[in-house]
Amino acid sequence: TILTPFIAPYSPEAQHSHAILMPPSWEQTGSVEFFFGTDDLGRDIFSRVLHGVQLTFGMSLLIVLASLTIGTIIGAISGMMTGLKSSILGHLFDALLSIPSLLMAILVVAVMGPGLTNVFWAVGIALVPQFIRAIHQAVHDELQKEYVTAARLDGANTFEIFWYVIMPNVWDVLIIQVTMAISAAILDVAALGFLSLGAQAPSPEWGAMMAQGLDNLLLAPWTITIPGAAILITVLSINL
């Protein structure tokens, strides 16, 4: 993600008129000059996939970081509540989670319009309820433990109980939720790009690249399968 400008052999928009729809280098008619082949405009797919890491994976990291910050604050505050307030908030978060993140992102983009900036807000808004619910439930469960009662009897205030007693036991839940959210964000960003609701042509975002290659699916399947494989490998590696 960081080193793409130094690794990619060509600019993602550079067109090579002598190499239109050239197959990948492992094909007989391919050339190592264009390792993953080229698209219908002669653009190097290898360079575009590398630049797409910044848009698909890099943006997903930023989205999750923003959602994590907002979700942790709201989830921690709601989780520390007890009684009727806590019960109402718990059911409210359950209701929000019943809406798939991609559907919520599509609804937000439909209102705000297509574009990468709007995708950031759309996917971020869609992921926040997941963080709120996970943190709310984890904090609420920890509050019932005996060591929290012991800390309270020792004179610890609410903030000390939260930060020094509860949070050390919530980090593992948070880490698992972050990895799941990064995978979901990558798939959502790519799906919005594929539906032409996110990154617009000639952007090298992986979902948009797949959409741009649809017209040449039978003639040049590598224009779709290679960015698709990039999405698959990235999500799989994060989950593992």
Summary of the structure (lengths in Angstrom):
residues: 240
radius of gyration: 22.4
end to end distance: 19.2
largest distance: 77.7
contacts: 802
relative contact order: 0.14
helix: 70%
strand: 1%
